[in-house]
Amino acid sequence: MSDVELSFAEHVVGLKDQLFLLKQSLDTSVTDDLQRAREQAAETYQRYGEFVNYRRMLDLEGVDGPSEVTLIGDEAEIVEQLRAYAASGATDFLASIFPVGEDEDASVTRSMALVKSLVGKVGV
């Protein structure tokens, strides 16, 4: 479990038995080029770190920028990351897909295919 996932879990300790939904929205890209994806996310979402409330959340998570709280990886890595969030209490996940690489359509298609295949299947 990453530091971000552990931090998320710490914020919901003791709340799992209460009746509510805990929704998690994450920028997501299914890719084999992790470095390029992190660079793209850092560039695309840089301004988020300038918003007071978003900056506060990043500080609580102990990360420098928005690219560190994105789901990036191949299909298996994304599933593993999502399961960690589910294990820490997230009940719903909203993927905000961002393209990586020269073929943006293929990138989005790959990410969408994974997200669609996981509907109702990620929980632990």
C-alpha positions in Angstrom: 0.0 0.0 0.0 1.4 3.4 -1.0 1.8 6.3 1.5 -1.2 8.0 -0.1 -3.3 4.9 0.3 -2.2 4.5 3.9 -3.0 8.2 4.6 -6.4 7.7 3.1 -7.0 4.7 5.3 -5.9 6.7 8.4 -8.6 9.3 7.7 -11.4 6.7 7.6 -10.3 4.5 10.5 -13.4 3.7 12.6 -15.8 5.0 10.0 -16.2 1.8 7.9 -19.2 0.5 9.9 -21.2 3.6 9.6 -23.8 3.9 6.8 -22.4 6.1 4.2 -20.6 6.0 0.8 -17.0 7.1 0.6 -16.4 8.2 -3.0 -12.9 8.5 -4.4 -12.2 10.4 -7.6 -8.8 9.9 -9.1 -7.1 10.9 -12.3 -6.3 7.6 -14.1 -4.2 6.4 -17.0 -3.5 2.8 -18.0 -0.1 2.8 -19.5 3.2 0.9 -19.7 5.2 4.1 -19.7 5.0 5.1 -16.0 7.6 7.9 -16.2 5.9 9.6 -19.1 2.6 9.3 -17.4 3.9 10.9 -14.2 5.4 13.7 -16.2 2.2 14.2 -18.2 0.1 14.2 -14.9 2.5 16.7 -13.3 2.1 19.0 -16.3 -1.6 18.5 -16.7 -2.6 18.9 -13.1 0.1 21.3 -11.9 -2.5 24.1 -11.2 -4.5 21.9 -8.8 -1.6 22.2 -6.3 -2.2 26.0 -6.3 -5.9 25.7 -5.1 -6.0 26.2 -1.4 -8.3 23.2 -0.6 -6.5 20.9 -3.0 -3.1 21.9 -1.6 -4.4 21.2 1.8 -5.4 17.7 0.7 -2.0 17.1 -0.9 -0.2 18.3 2.3 -2.4 15.9 4.4 -1.3 13.1 2.0 2.4 14.2 2.4 2.9 14.6 -1.4 4.4 17.4 -3.4 2.0 17.5 -6.3 -1.1 16.1 -7.9 0.8 13.6 -10.1 1.5 11.7 -6.9 -2.1 11.0 -6.2 -3.0 9.7 -9.7 -3.6 6.1 -10.6 -0.9 5.2 -13.2 0.2 1.8 -14.3 -0.7 -1.2 -16.4 -4.0 -3.0 -15.9 -2.8 -5.1 -13.0 -1.2 -2.2 -11.3 -4.3 -0.1 -11.5 -6.4 -2.9 -10.1 -4.0 -3.3 -7.2 -4.1 0.4 -6.4 -7.9 0.4 -6.6 -8.2 -2.6 -4.3 -5.9 -0.8 -1.8 -8.3 2.2 -1.8 -11.3 -0.2 -1.4 -9.6 -2.0 1.5 -9.1 1.3 3.2 -12.8 2.2 2.9 -13.6 3.7 -0.5 -16.9 2.5 -1.7 -17.1 4.2 -5.1 -14.5 5.2 -7.6 -14.7 7.8 -10.3 -12.0 7.6 -12.9 -11.0 10.9 -14.5 -9.1 9.5 -17.5 -6.1 11.3 -19.0 -4.3 10.2 -22.1 -0.5 9.5 -22.2 1.6 9.1 -25.3 1.4 10.0 -29.0 -1.9 8.1 -29.6 -4.3 9.8 -27.2 -7.3 7.9 -28.6 -5.6 4.6 -28.0 -4.6 5.6 -24.5 -8.1 6.7 -23.5 -9.6 3.6 -25.1 -7.2 1.3 -23.1 -8.1 3.1 -19.8 -11.8 3.1 -20.5 -11.7 -0.6 -21.3 -10.2 -1.4 -17.9 -12.5 0.9 -16.0 -15.6 -0.7 -17.8 -14.3 -4.2 -17.0 -14.0 -3.4 -13.3 -17.6 -2.1 -12.7 -18.8 -4.0 -9.6 -15.6 -6.1 -9.3 -12.9 -4.1 -7.4 -14.1 -4.4 -3.8 -12.3 -6.7 -1.5 
